[in-house]
Amino acid sequence: MIDAVIAAARPAIQRDGGDIELAGIVGDVVRIRLTGACTHCAQAGQTLGGIRREIMRTTGLPLRVLPAPCD
């Protein structure tokens, strides 16, 4: 389900010159990696917040969504 949320968000993020990927899940923490233009975007926090809300709505679970470090 989390992959589906990320896949649904990807086209909009790519239109802005960035990309998004699931970096991992440990317990209640979902790590998301933003790349490209999203790396230094001032709106990256809002993007992660929107992804978090959609993941929680889809799964029904109280999960934390945090940025993963860039490779």
PDB file of N, CA, C and O in Angstrom:
ATOM      1  N   MET A   1       0.821  -1.197   0.000  1.00  0.00           N
ATOM      2  CA  MET A   1       0.000   0.000   0.000  1.00  0.00           C
ATOM      3  C   MET A   1       0.865   1.261   0.000  1.00  0.00           C
ATOM      4  O   MET A   1       0.536   2.249  -0.657  1.00  0.00           O
ATOM      5  N   ILE A   2       1.952   1.217   0.730  1.00  0.00           N
ATOM      6  CA  ILE A   2       2.835   2.390   0.787  1.00  0.00           C
ATOM      7  C   ILE A   2       3.473   2.630  -0.572  1.00  0.00           C
ATOM      8  O   ILE A   2       3.609   3.775  -1.002  1.00  0.00           O
ATOM      9  N   ASP A   3       3.864   1.557  -1.250  1.00  0.00           N
ATOM     10  CA  ASP A   3       4.418   1.701  -2.603  1.00  0.00           C
ATOM     11  C   ASP A   3       3.406   2.340  -3.544  1.00  0.00           C
ATOM     12  O   ASP A   3       3.776   3.145  -4.398  1.00  0.00           O
ATOM     13  N   ALA A   4       2.134   1.989  -3.396  1.00  0.00           N
ATOM     14  CA  ALA A   4       1.089   2.550  -4.253  1.00  0.00           C
ATOM     15  C   ALA A   4       0.925   4.050  -4.013  1.00  0.00           C
ATOM     16  O   ALA A   4       0.714   4.809  -4.959  1.00  0.00           O
ATOM     17  N   VAL A   5       1.020   4.477  -2.766  1.00  0.00           N
ATOM     18  CA  VAL A   5       0.920   5.908  -2.448  1.00  0.00           C
ATOM     19  C   VAL A   5       2.089   6.663  -3.097  1.00  0.00           C
ATOM     20  O   VAL A   5       1.901   7.728  -3.684  1.00  0.00           O
ATOM     21  N   ILE A   6       3.274   6.106  -2.983  1.00  0.00           N
ATOM     22  CA  ILE A   6       4.455   6.742  -3.571  1.00  0.00           C
ATOM     23  C   ILE A   6       4.345   6.782  -5.091  1.00  0.00           C
ATOM     24  O   ILE A   6       4.672   7.792  -5.714  1.00  0.00           O
ATOM     25  N   ALA A   7       3.888   5.688  -5.684  1.00  0.00           N
ATOM     26  CA  ALA A   7       3.729   5.639  -7.138  1.00  0.00           C
ATOM     27  C   ALA A   7       2.711   6.674  -7.615  1.00  0.00           C
ATOM     28  O   ALA A   7       2.889   7.275  -8.674  1.00  0.00           O
ATOM     29  N   ALA A   8       1.659   6.881  -6.847  1.00  0.00           N
ATOM     30  CA  ALA A   8       0.645   7.871  -7.222  1.00  0.00           C
ATOM     31  C   ALA A   8       1.186   9.297  -7.137  1.00  0.00           C
ATOM     32  O   ALA A   8       0.796  10.158  -7.926  1.00  0.00           O
ATOM     33  N   ALA A   9       2.079   9.548  -6.187  1.00  0.00           N
ATOM     34  CA  ALA A   9       2.647  10.885  -6.004  1.00  0.00           C
ATOM     35  C   ALA A   9       3.785  11.177  -6.988  1.00  0.00           C
ATOM     36  O   ALA A   9       4.062  12.337  -7.292  1.00  0.00           O
ATOM     37  N   ARG A  10       4.432  10.137  -7.477  1.00  0.00           N
ATOM     38  CA  ARG A  10       5.631  10.293  -8.302  1.00  0.00           C
ATOM     39  C   ARG A  10       5.445  11.204  -9.525  1.00  0.00           C
ATOM     40  O   ARG A  10       6.292  12.071  -9.742  1.00  0.00           O
ATOM     41  N   PRO A  11       4.387  11.060 -10.335  1.00  0.00           N
ATOM     42  CA  PRO A  11       4.281  11.923 -11.528  1.00  0.00           C
ATOM     43  C   PRO A  11       4.294  13.414 -11.207  1.00  0.00           C
ATOM     44  O   PRO A  11       4.943  14.187 -11.912  1.00  0.00           O
ATOM     45  N   ALA A  12       3.596  13.827 -10.167  1.00  0.00           N
ATOM     46  CA  ALA A  12       3.569  15.245  -9.801  1.00  0.00           C
ATOM     47  C   ALA A  12       4.939  15.715  -9.346  1.00  0.00           C
ATOM     48  O   ALA A  12       5.364  16.821  -9.679  1.00  0.00           O
ATOM     49  N   ILE A  13       5.623  14.885  -8.593  1.00  0.00           N
ATOM     50  CA  ILE A  13       6.953  15.237  -8.107  1.00  0.00           C
ATOM     51  C   ILE A  13       7.942  15.296  -9.265  1.00  0.00           C
ATOM     52  O   ILE A  13       8.805  16.173  -9.306  1.00  0.00           O
ATOM     53  N   GLN A  14       7.817  14.364 -10.202  1.00  0.00           N
ATOM     54  CA  GLN A  14       8.701  14.366 -11.364  1.00  0.00           C
ATOM     55  C   GLN A  14       8.458  15.579 -12.265  1.00  0.00           C
ATOM     56  O   GLN A  14       9.391  16.089 -12.885  1.00  0.00           O
ATOM     57  N   ARG A  15       7.213  16.039 -12.335  1.00  0.00           N
ATOM     58  CA  ARG A  15       6.920  17.249 -13.130  1.00  0.00           C
ATOM     59  C   ARG A  15       7.661  18.465 -12.587  1.00  0.00           C
ATOM     60  O   ARG A  15       7.963  19.399 -13.328  1.00  0.00           O
ATOM     61  N   ASP A  16       7.949  18.445 -11.292  1.00  0.00           N
ATOM     62  CA  ASP A  16       8.678  19.551 -10.676  1.00  0.00           C
ATOM     63  C   ASP A  16      10.192  19.324 -10.681  1.00  0.00           C
ATOM     64  O   ASP A  16      10.937  20.098 -10.080  1.00  0.00           O
ATOM     65  N   GLY A  17      10.648  18.262 -11.360  1.00  0.00           N
ATOM     66  CA  GLY A  17      12.084  18.022 -11.495  1.00  0.00           C
ATOM     67  C   GLY A  17      12.694  17.157 -10.416  1.00  0.00           C
ATOM     68  O   GLY A  17      13.918  17.073 -10.309  1.00  0.00           O
ATOM     69  N   GLY A  18      11.866  16.513  -9.617  1.00  0.00           N
ATOM     70  CA  GLY A  18      12.378  15.656  -8.554  1.00  0.00           C
ATOM     71  C   GLY A  18      11.932  14.231  -8.723  1.00  0.00           C
ATOM     72  O   GLY A  18      11.395  13.853  -9.765  1.00  0.00           O
ATOM     73  N   ASP A  19      12.152  13.445  -7.703  1.00  0.00           N
ATOM     74  CA  ASP A  19      11.666  12.071  -7.684  1.00  0.00           C
ATOM     75  C   ASP A  19      11.539  11.641  -6.226  1.00  0.00           C
ATOM     76  O   ASP A  19      12.050  12.304  -5.324  1.00  0.00           O
ATOM     77  N   ILE A  20      10.857  10.530  -6.011  1.00  0.00           N
ATOM     78  CA  ILE A  20      10.591  10.025  -4.670  1.00  0.00           C
ATOM     79  C   ILE A  20      10.731   8.513  -4.687  1.00  0.00           C
ATOM     80  O   ILE A  20      10.364   7.853  -5.659  1.00  0.00           O
ATOM     81  N   GLU A  21      11.268   7.970  -3.595  1.00  0.00           N
ATOM     82  CA  GLU A  21      11.361   6.522  -3.485  1.00  0.00           C
ATOM     83  C   GLU A  21      11.257   6.104  -2.030  1.00  0.00           C
ATOM     84  O   GLU A  21      11.609   6.856  -1.121  1.00  0.00           O
ATOM     85  N   LEU A  22      10.771   4.901  -1.831  1.00  0.00           N
ATOM     86  CA  LEU A  22      10.696   4.320  -0.499  1.00  0.00           C
ATOM     87  C   LEU A  22      12.077   3.791  -0.153  1.00  0.00           C
ATOM     88  O   LEU A  22      12.600   2.919  -0.846  1.00  0.00           O
ATOM     89  N   ALA A  23      12.669   4.309   0.908  1.00  0.00           N
ATOM     90  CA  ALA A  23      14.012   3.885   1.308  1.00  0.00           C
ATOM     91  C   ALA A  23      13.962   2.745   2.315  1.00  0.00           C
ATOM     92  O   ALA A  23      14.907   1.960   2.407  1.00  0.00           O
ATOM     93  N   GLY A  24      12.869   2.642   3.074  1.00  0.00           N
ATOM     94  CA  GLY A  24      12.759   1.555   4.032  1.00  0.00           C
ATOM     95  C   GLY A  24      11.690   1.799   5.071  1.00  0.00           C
ATOM     96  O   GLY A  24      11.207   2.917   5.249  1.00  0.00           O
ATOM     97  N   ILE A  25      11.332   0.728   5.751  1.00  0.00           N
ATOM     98  CA  ILE A  25      10.346   0.793   6.834  1.00  0.00           C
ATOM     99  C   ILE A  25      10.912   0.014   8.013  1.00  0.00           C
ATOM    100  O   ILE A  25      11.281  -1.153   7.884  1.00  0.00           O
ATOM    101  N   VAL A  26      10.976   0.677   9.163  1.00  0.00           N
ATOM    102  CA  VAL A  26      11.413   0.025  10.397  1.00  0.00           C
ATOM    103  C   VAL A  26      10.408   0.415  11.478  1.00  0.00           C
ATOM    104  O   VAL A  26      10.319   1.579  11.869  1.00  0.00           O
ATOM    105  N   GLY A  27       9.659  -0.570  11.949  1.00  0.00           N
ATOM    106  CA  GLY A  27       8.642  -0.287  12.949  1.00  0.00           C
ATOM    107  C   GLY A  27       7.581   0.637  12.382  1.00  0.00           C
ATOM    108  O   GLY A  27       6.970   0.341  11.355  1.00  0.00           O
ATOM    109  N   ASP A  28       7.364   1.769  13.062  1.00  0.00           N
ATOM    110  CA  ASP A  28       6.360   2.720  12.587  1.00  0.00           C
ATOM    111  C   ASP A  28       6.983   3.881  11.809  1.00  0.00           C
ATOM    112  O   ASP A  28       6.329   4.899  11.585  1.00  0.00           O
ATOM    113  N   VAL A  29       8.238   3.732  11.400  1.00  0.00           N
ATOM    114  CA  VAL A  29       8.942   4.796  10.668  1.00  0.00           C
ATOM    115  C   VAL A  29       9.104   4.393   9.201  1.00  0.00           C
ATOM    116  O   VAL A  29       9.692   3.359   8.882  1.00  0.00           O
ATOM    117  N   VAL A  30       8.572   5.231   8.329  1.00  0.00           N
ATOM    118  CA  VAL A  30       8.713   5.053   6.885  1.00  0.00           C
ATOM    119  C   VAL A  30       9.731   6.087   6.420  1.00  0.00           C
ATOM    120  O   VAL A  30       9.544   7.285   6.632  1.00  0.00           O
ATOM    121  N   ARG A  31      10.803   5.628   5.789  1.00  0.00           N
ATOM    122  CA  ARG A  31      11.845   6.527   5.274  1.00  0.00           C
ATOM    123  C   ARG A  31      11.626   6.742   3.781  1.00  0.00           C
ATOM    124  O   ARG A  31      11.559   5.791   3.002  1.00  0.00           O
ATOM    125  N   ILE A  32      11.517   8.007   3.403  1.00  0.00           N
ATOM    126  CA  ILE A  32      11.283   8.406   2.020  1.00  0.00           C
ATOM    127  C   ILE A  32      12.490   9.207   1.547  1.00  0.00           C
ATOM    128  O   ILE A  32      12.977  10.088   2.256  1.00  0.00           O
ATOM    129  N   ARG A  33      12.965   8.899   0.358  1.00  0.00           N
ATOM    130  CA  ARG A  33      14.085   9.653  -0.220  1.00  0.00           C
ATOM    131  C   ARG A  33      13.547  10.536  -1.343  1.00  0.00           C
ATOM    132  O   ARG A  33      12.946  10.052  -2.303  1.00  0.00           O
ATOM    133  N   LEU A  34      13.774  11.826  -1.202  1.00  0.00           N
ATOM    134  CA  LEU A  34      13.467  12.783  -2.258  1.00  0.00           C
ATOM    135  C   LEU A  34      14.767  13.107  -2.986  1.00  0.00           C
ATOM    136  O   LEU A  34      15.794  13.350  -2.352  1.00  0.00           O
ATOM    137  N   THR A  35      14.723  13.110  -4.306  1.00  0.00           N
ATOM    138  CA  THR A  35      15.922  13.369  -5.090  1.00  0.00           C
ATOM    139  C   THR A  35      15.656  14.452  -6.127  1.00  0.00           C
ATOM    140  O   THR A  35      14.539  14.953  -6.251  1.00  0.00           O
ATOM    141  N   GLY A  36      16.692  14.799  -6.862  1.00  0.00           N
ATOM    142  CA  GLY A  36      16.566  15.821  -7.905  1.00  0.00           C
ATOM    143  C   GLY A  36      16.294  17.180  -7.306  1.00  0.00           C
ATOM    144  O   GLY A  36      16.898  17.562  -6.303  1.00  0.00           O
ATOM    145  N   ALA A  37      15.385  17.906  -7.923  1.00  0.00           N
ATOM    146  CA  ALA A  37      15.056  19.256  -7.468  1.00  0.00           C
ATOM    147  C   ALA A  37      14.473  19.264  -6.058  1.00  0.00           C
ATOM    148  O   ALA A  37      14.532  20.285  -5.373  1.00  0.00           O
ATOM    149  N   CYS A  38      13.916  18.147  -5.618  1.00  0.00           N
ATOM    150  CA  CYS A  38      13.316  18.072  -4.282  1.00  0.00           C
ATOM    151  C   CYS A  38      14.357  18.094  -3.169  1.00  0.00           C
ATOM    152  O   CYS A  38      14.028  18.390  -2.021  1.00  0.00           O
ATOM    153  N   THR A  39      15.596  17.786  -3.494  1.00  0.00           N
ATOM    154  CA  THR A  39      16.645  17.695  -2.477  1.00  0.00           C
ATOM    155  C   THR A  39      16.809  18.994  -1.709  1.00  0.00           C
ATOM    156  O   THR A  39      17.010  18.969  -0.495  1.00  0.00           O
ATOM    157  N   HIS A  40      16.728  20.115  -2.384  1.00  0.00           N
ATOM    158  CA  HIS A  40      16.949  21.411  -1.737  1.00  0.00           C
ATOM    159  C   HIS A  40      15.709  22.300  -1.766  1.00  0.00           C
ATOM    160  O   HIS A  40      15.793  23.501  -1.510  1.00  0.00           O
ATOM    161  N   CYS A  41      14.574  21.712  -2.074  1.00  0.00           N
ATOM    162  CA  CYS A  41      13.344  22.492  -2.193  1.00  0.00           C
ATOM    163  C   CYS A  41      12.802  22.870  -0.815  1.00  0.00           C
ATOM    164  O   CYS A  41      12.794  22.051   0.104  1.00  0.00           O
ATOM    165  N   ALA A  42      12.358  24.094  -0.683  1.00  0.00           N
ATOM    166  CA  ALA A  42      11.788  24.566   0.576  1.00  0.00           C
ATOM    167  C   ALA A  42      10.464  23.870   0.896  1.00  0.00           C
ATOM    168  O   ALA A  42      10.030  23.868   2.048  1.00  0.00           O
ATOM    169  N   GLN A  43       9.826  23.285  -0.106  1.00  0.00           N
ATOM    170  CA  GLN A  43       8.545  22.620   0.086  1.00  0.00           C
ATOM    171  C   GLN A  43       8.684  21.128   0.384  1.00  0.00           C
ATOM    172  O   GLN A  43       7.673  20.437   0.504  1.00  0.00           O
ATOM    173  N   ALA A  44       9.904  20.617   0.507  1.00  0.00           N
ATOM    174  CA  ALA A  44      10.127  19.185   0.729  1.00  0.00           C
ATOM    175  C   ALA A  44       9.422  18.688   1.990  1.00  0.00           C
ATOM    176  O   ALA A  44       8.881  17.582   1.997  1.00  0.00           O
ATOM    177  N   GLY A  45       9.420  19.473   3.033  1.00  0.00           N
ATOM    178  CA  GLY A  45       8.737  19.086   4.269  1.00  0.00           C
ATOM    179  C   GLY A  45       7.241  18.944   4.071  1.00  0.00           C
ATOM    180  O   GLY A  45       6.618  18.035   4.619  1.00  0.00           O
ATOM    181  N   GLN A  46       6.664  19.844   3.288  1.00  0.00           N
ATOM    182  CA  GLN A  46       5.238  19.751   2.994  1.00  0.00           C
ATOM    183  C   GLN A  46       4.934  18.532   2.136  1.00  0.00           C
ATOM    184  O   GLN A  46       3.898  17.888   2.301  1.00  0.00           O
ATOM    185  N   THR A  47       5.840  18.223   1.221  1.00  0.00           N
ATOM    186  CA  THR A  47       5.676  17.026   0.393  1.00  0.00           C
ATOM    187  C   THR A  47       5.664  15.789   1.274  1.00  0.00           C
ATOM    188  O   THR A  47       4.795  14.932   1.117  1.00  0.00           O
ATOM    189  N   LEU A  48       6.609  15.680   2.196  1.00  0.00           N
ATOM    190  CA  LEU A  48       6.648  14.532   3.104  1.00  0.00           C
ATOM    191  C   LEU A  48       5.396  14.480   3.979  1.00  0.00           C
ATOM    192  O   LEU A  48       4.878  13.399   4.261  1.00  0.00           O
ATOM    193  N   GLY A  49       4.916  15.634   4.404  1.00  0.00           N
ATOM    194  CA  GLY A  49       3.697  15.679   5.217  1.00  0.00           C
ATOM    195  C   GLY A  49       2.489  15.175   4.441  1.00  0.00           C
ATOM    196  O   GLY A  49       1.653  14.454   4.985  1.00  0.00           O
ATOM    197  N   GLY A  50       2.397  15.555   3.174  1.00  0.00           N
ATOM    198  CA  GLY A  50       1.299  15.076   2.334  1.00  0.00           C
ATOM    199  C   GLY A  50       1.385  13.580   2.100  1.00  0.00           C
ATOM    200  O   GLY A  50       0.371  12.881   2.108  1.00  0.00           O
ATOM    201  N   ILE A  51       2.597  13.094   1.893  1.00  0.00           N
ATOM    202  CA  ILE A  51       2.800  11.651   1.721  1.00  0.00           C
ATOM    203  C   ILE A  51       2.417  10.921   3.006  1.00  0.00           C
ATOM    204  O   ILE A  51       1.769   9.875   2.960  1.00  0.00           O
ATOM    205  N   ARG A  52       2.817  11.472   4.150  1.00  0.00           N
ATOM    206  CA  ARG A  52       2.466  10.862   5.444  1.00  0.00           C
ATOM    207  C   ARG A  52       0.952  10.775   5.619  1.00  0.00           C
ATOM    208  O   ARG A  52       0.426   9.728   5.998  1.00  0.00           O
ATOM    209  N   ARG A  53       0.263  11.860   5.347  1.00  0.00           N
ATOM    210  CA  ARG A  53      -1.198  11.855   5.498  1.00  0.00           C
ATOM    211  C   ARG A  53      -1.845  10.814   4.591  1.00  0.00           C
ATOM    212  O   ARG A  53      -2.768  10.111   5.004  1.00  0.00           O
ATOM    213  N   GLU A  54      -1.363  10.718   3.367  1.00  0.00           N
ATOM    214  CA  GLU A  54      -1.948   9.757   2.430  1.00  0.00           C
ATOM    215  C   GLU A  54      -1.623   8.314   2.840  1.00  0.00           C
ATOM    216  O   GLU A  54      -2.476   7.434   2.723  1.00  0.00           O
ATOM    217  N   ILE A  55      -0.411   8.069   3.314  1.00  0.00           N
ATOM    218  CA  ILE A  55      -0.054   6.728   3.792  1.00  0.00           C
ATOM    219  C   ILE A  55      -0.926   6.352   4.987  1.00  0.00           C
ATOM    220  O   ILE A  55      -1.418   5.226   5.060  1.00  0.00           O
ATOM    221  N   MET A  56      -1.121   7.276   5.917  1.00  0.00           N
ATOM    222  CA  MET A  56      -1.933   6.990   7.097  1.00  0.00           C
ATOM    223  C   MET A  56      -3.394   6.770   6.704  1.00  0.00           C
ATOM    224  O   MET A  56      -4.060   5.903   7.270  1.00  0.00           O
ATOM    225  N   ARG A  57      -3.895   7.538   5.749  1.00  0.00           N
ATOM    226  CA  ARG A  57      -5.274   7.372   5.289  1.00  0.00           C
ATOM    227  C   ARG A  57      -5.443   6.006   4.625  1.00  0.00           C
ATOM    228  O   ARG A  57      -6.440   5.318   4.843  1.00  0.00           O
ATOM    229  N   THR A  58      -4.461   5.624   3.817  1.00  0.00           N
ATOM    230  CA  THR A  58      -4.539   4.373   3.070  1.00  0.00           C
ATOM    231  C   THR A  58      -4.377   3.157   3.976  1.00  0.00           C
ATOM    232  O   THR A  58      -5.115   2.180   3.845  1.00  0.00           O
ATOM    233  N   THR A  59      -3.415   3.214   4.891  1.00  0.00           N
ATOM    234  CA  THR A  59      -3.138   2.048   5.732  1.00  0.00           C
ATOM    235  C   THR A  59      -3.976   2.015   7.006  1.00  0.00           C
ATOM    236  O   THR A  59      -4.203   0.947   7.573  1.00  0.00           O
ATOM    237  N   GLY A  60      -4.434   3.174   7.454  1.00  0.00           N
ATOM    238  CA  GLY A  60      -5.151   3.245   8.719  1.00  0.00           C
ATOM    239  C   GLY A  60      -4.236   3.125   9.924  1.00  0.00           C
ATOM    240  O   GLY A  60      -4.700   2.923  11.046  1.00  0.00           O
ATOM    241  N   LEU A  61      -2.915   3.253   9.689  1.00  0.00           N
ATOM    242  CA  LEU A  61      -1.932   3.109  10.763  1.00  0.00           C
ATOM    243  C   LEU A  61      -1.264   4.450  11.069  1.00  0.00           C
ATOM    244  O   LEU A  61      -1.015   5.237  10.155  1.00  0.00           O
ATOM    245  N   PRO A  62      -0.972   4.716  12.341  1.00  0.00           N
ATOM    246  CA  PRO A  62      -0.252   5.945  12.699  1.00  0.00           C
ATOM    247  C   PRO A  62       1.249   5.761  12.449  1.00  0.00           C
ATOM    248  O   PRO A  62       1.972   5.262  13.311  1.00  0.00           O
ATOM    249  N   LEU A  63       1.701   6.163  11.281  1.00  0.00           N
ATOM    250  CA  LEU A  63       3.098   5.996  10.896  1.00  0.00           C
ATOM    251  C   LEU A  63       3.805   7.347  10.847  1.00  0.00           C
ATOM    252  O   LEU A  63       3.185   8.383  10.606  1.00  0.00           O
ATOM    253  N   ARG A  64       5.112   7.313  11.080  1.00  0.00           N
ATOM    254  CA  ARG A  64       5.934   8.513  10.934  1.00  0.00           C
ATOM    255  C   ARG A  64       6.635   8.406   9.589  1.00  0.00           C
ATOM    256  O   ARG A  64       7.133   7.342   9.220  1.00  0.00           O
ATOM    257  N   VAL A  65       6.669   9.513   8.864  1.00  0.00           N
ATOM    258  CA  VAL A  65       7.373   9.561   7.580  1.00  0.00           C
ATOM    259  C   VAL A  65       8.527  10.542   7.737  1.00  0.00           C
ATOM    260  O   VAL A  65       8.322  11.720   8.029  1.00  0.00           O
ATOM    261  N   LEU A  66       9.733  10.042   7.541  1.00  0.00           N
ATOM    262  CA  LEU A  66      10.933  10.842   7.713  1.00  0.00           C
ATOM    263  C   LEU A  66      11.783  10.780   6.453  1.00  0.00           C
ATOM    264  O   LEU A  66      11.738   9.795   5.716  1.00  0.00           O
ATOM    265  N   PRO A  67      12.558  11.830   6.207  1.00  0.00           N
ATOM    266  CA  PRO A  67      13.429  11.807   5.031  1.00  0.00           C
ATOM    267  C   PRO A  67      14.584  10.835   5.231  1.00  0.00           C
ATOM    268  O   PRO A  67      15.132  10.712   6.327  1.00  0.00           O
ATOM    269  N   ALA A  68      14.936  10.154   4.162  1.00  0.00           N
ATOM    270  CA  ALA A  68      16.112   9.282   4.173  1.00  0.00           C
ATOM    271  C   ALA A  68      17.282  10.068   3.622  1.00  0.00           C
ATOM    272  O   ALA A  68      17.096  10.922   2.755  1.00  0.00           O
ATOM    273  N   PRO A  69      18.475   9.800   4.103  1.00  0.00           N
ATOM    274  CA  PRO A  69      19.632  10.515   3.572  1.00  0.00           C
ATOM    275  C   PRO A  69      19.850  10.187   2.095  1.00  0.00           C
ATOM    276  O   PRO A  69      19.566   9.078   1.642  1.00  0.00           O
ATOM    277  N   CYS A  70      20.351  11.160   1.365  1.00  0.00           N
ATOM    278  CA  CYS A  70      20.691  10.954  -0.038  1.00  0.00           C
ATOM    279  C   CYS A  70      21.956  10.129  -0.125  1.00  0.00           C
ATOM    280  O   CYS A  70      22.851  10.274   0.708  1.00  0.00           O
ATOM    281  N   ASP A  71      22.041   9.275  -1.114  1.00  0.00           N
ATOM    282  CA  ASP A  71      23.246   8.469  -1.300  1.00  0.00           C
ATOM    283  C   ASP A  71      24.367   9.269  -1.918  1.00  0.00           C
ATOM    284  O   ASP A  71      25.454   8.738  -2.142  1.00  0.00           O
TER     285      ASP A  71
END
